[in-house]
């Protein structure tokens, strides 16, 4: 880790986890700058899931892109910086994206950064099921309301009565 070499090439990436929506495009913004004369600028993008080797997605030399043919329709490099577009985003795209920039002038300087990506699935419309199915309970007995959603990440359930939040008590139990 040489401070002199490190300061010559600066890579700027999002510092927090980037959230994308399943089925939508996602843009990973990467900027780089250097204070050297460059004859060649190389950009490489890799993807790694936990407990697996990083996979090559695409690379470029002086903005001429060389994709991995397996992923060429999914990943796009957006010049003039090193930004990556993922389209469309799938659950399997969750993980770490590694960008590496090499600048060749009189010697080579390099820098790499990691971007964490999380994929969110929109919550589908909930369905409510009552037991007994008639929904009528007069004075005695219990009624059970079951709420379910087919898909969605980080789903939270909240029951309301007349626009006010319901809390557990002698009349209501939640499970």
C-alpha positions as CSV (number, residue, x, y, z in Angstrom):
1,X,0.0,0.0,0.0
2,X,2.0,3.0,-1.3
3,X,0.5,6.4,-0.4
4,X,2.1,8.0,-3.5
5,X,0.7,5.4,-5.9
6,X,-2.7,5.3,-4.1
7,X,-3.2,9.1,-4.4
8,X,-2.5,9.0,-8.1
9,X,-5.7,7.0,-8.9
10,X,-8.9,7.7,-7.0
11,X,-12.0,5.4,-7.4
12,X,-15.3,6.7,-6.1
13,X,-18.1,4.2,-5.5
14,X,-21.3,4.2,-3.3
15,X,-20.2,3.6,0.3
16,X,-23.5,2.0,1.4
17,X,-25.4,-1.1,0.1
18,X,-27.1,-0.3,-3.2
19,X,-30.7,-1.5,-3.3
20,X,-32.3,-2.5,-6.6
21,X,-35.8,-3.7,-7.5
22,X,-36.2,-7.2,-9.1
23,X,-36.9,-6.9,-12.8
24,X,-35.7,-3.3,-13.0
25,X,-32.4,-1.9,-14.2
26,X,-29.8,-1.0,-11.6
27,X,-27.0,1.6,-12.1
28,X,-23.8,1.3,-10.2
29,X,-22.1,4.7,-10.3
30,X,-18.3,4.6,-10.4
31,X,-16.0,7.6,-11.0
32,X,-12.3,7.6,-11.3
33,X,-9.6,10.3,-11.7
34,X,-5.8,10.3,-11.7
35,X,-3.0,12.8,-12.0
36,X,-0.8,11.0,-14.5
37,X,-0.6,10.7,-18.3
38,X,-2.2,7.6,-19.5
39,X,-1.6,5.6,-22.6
40,X,-4.2,2.9,-21.6
41,X,-7.1,2.8,-19.2
42,X,-8.4,-0.6,-18.4
43,X,-11.7,-1.3,-16.4
44,X,-12.7,-4.7,-15.1
45,X,-15.9,-5.7,-13.4
46,X,-16.2,-8.9,-11.3
47,X,-19.2,-10.3,-9.3
48,X,-18.8,-12.4,-6.2
49,X,-21.4,-14.2,-4.1
50,X,-20.4,-15.4,-0.6
51,X,-18.4,-18.6,-0.6
52,X,-17.7,-18.5,-4.4
53,X,-15.0,-17.3,-6.7
54,X,-15.5,-13.9,-8.4
55,X,-16.9,-14.1,-11.9
56,X,-15.7,-11.9,-14.8
57,X,-18.6,-9.8,-16.1
58,X,-16.9,-7.4,-18.6
59,X,-13.8,-5.3,-19.2
60,X,-12.6,-2.5,-21.4
61,X,-9.4,-1.0,-22.6
62,X,-9.6,2.6,-23.7
63,X,-13.5,2.3,-23.8
64,X,-13.4,-0.8,-26.1
65,X,-15.6,-3.2,-24.1
66,X,-14.9,-7.0,-24.0
67,X,-17.9,-8.7,-22.4
68,X,-18.2,-12.2,-21.1
69,X,-20.4,-13.6,-23.8
70,X,-22.6,-15.4,-21.2
71,X,-23.6,-12.0,-19.7
72,X,-23.2,-9.6,-22.6
73,X,-26.9,-8.7,-22.8
74,X,-27.3,-8.1,-19.1
75,X,-24.3,-6.0,-18.1
76,X,-23.3,-2.7,-19.8
77,X,-20.4,-0.4,-19.2
78,X,-21.3,3.3,-19.3
79,X,-18.5,5.5,-20.5
80,X,-16.7,7.8,-19.9
81,X,-16.5,6.7,-16.3
82,X,-16.5,3.1,-15.0
83,X,-20.3,2.8,-14.2
84,X,-22.1,-0.5,-14.7
85,X,-25.7,-1.0,-15.7
86,X,-27.4,-4.3,-14.7
87,X,-30.6,-5.0,-16.7
88,X,-32.8,-6.7,-15.7
89,X,-32.0,-7.3,-12.0
90,X,-32.6,-10.8,-10.6
91,X,-32.5,-12.2,-7.1
92,X,-29.3,-14.1,-8.2
93,X,-27.6,-10.7,-8.8
94,X,-27.4,-10.0,-5.1
95,X,-23.8,-9.9,-3.9
96,X,-20.6,-7.9,-4.2
97,X,-19.5,-6.2,-7.4
98,X,-15.8,-5.5,-7.7
99,X,-14.5,-2.8,-10.1
100,X,-10.8,-2.5,-10.9
101,X,-9.2,0.3,-12.8
102,X,-5.7,0.1,-14.3
103,X,-4.0,3.1,-15.7
104,X,-0.8,2.6,-17.8
105,X,1.5,5.6,-18.4
106,X,5.1,5.4,-17.4
107,X,4.3,2.5,-15.1
108,X,0.9,1.1,-14.1
109,X,-1.3,2.4,-11.3
110,X,-4.3,0.4,-10.1
111,X,-7.2,0.7,-7.7
112,X,-10.2,-1.5,-6.9
113,X,-13.4,-1.1,-4.9
114,X,-16.3,-3.3,-3.8
115,X,-20.0,-2.4,-4.1
116,X,-22.6,-4.4,-2.2
117,X,-25.9,-4.9,-4.0
118,X,-29.2,-6.1,-2.4
119,X,-32.2,-7.0,-4.5
120,X,-35.7,-6.1,-3.3
121,X,-38.9,-7.8,-4.4
122,X,-42.0,-5.6,-4.4
123,X,-44.7,-6.8,-2.0
124,X,-47.7,-8.3,-3.8
125,X,-51.3,-7.4,-2.8
126,X,-52.2,-9.1,0.5
127,X,-55.0,-11.6,0.7
128,X,-57.1,-12.0,3.9
129,X,-58.7,-15.3,4.9
130,X,-61.3,-15.6,7.7
131,X,-62.2,-18.5,9.9
132,X,-65.1,-19.3,10.3
133,X,-65.5,-18.4,6.6
134,X,-68.9,-16.8,7.2
135,X,-67.1,-14.1,9.2
136,X,-70.1,-13.8,11.5
137,X,-69.5,-14.2,15.2
138,X,-72.2,-12.9,17.5
139,X,-71.3,-12.3,21.1
140,X,-69.5,-15.6,21.6
141,X,-66.6,-17.4,19.9
142,X,-63.5,-16.2,18.0
143,X,-62.8,-15.1,14.5
144,X,-59.4,-15.6,13.0
145,X,-58.1,-13.3,10.2
146,X,-55.1,-14.6,8.2
147,X,-53.2,-12.2,6.0
148,X,-50.6,-13.5,3.5
149,X,-48.6,-12.1,0.6
150,X,-47.3,-14.2,-2.3
151,X,-44.0,-12.3,-2.8
152,X,-42.0,-9.6,-1.2
153,X,-38.8,-8.9,0.7
154,X,-38.8,-7.5,4.2
155,X,-42.6,-7.8,4.6
156,X,-44.1,-6.2,7.8
157,X,-47.7,-6.8,8.8
158,X,-49.8,-4.2,10.6
159,X,-53.5,-4.7,11.6
160,X,-55.8,-1.6,11.8
161,X,-59.3,-1.0,12.9
162,X,-61.1,2.1,11.8
163,X,-57.8,3.6,10.7
164,X,-56.2,3.0,14.1
165,X,-53.4,0.5,14.9
166,X,-54.5,-2.6,16.8
167,X,-52.5,-3.8,19.8
168,X,-52.5,-7.1,21.5
169,X,-54.9,-7.2,24.5
170,X,-57.8,-9.2,26.0
171,X,-59.7,-9.0,22.6
172,X,-56.8,-9.4,20.1
173,X,-54.0,-11.8,19.8
174,X,-51.4,-11.8,17.0
175,X,-49.2,-14.7,15.7
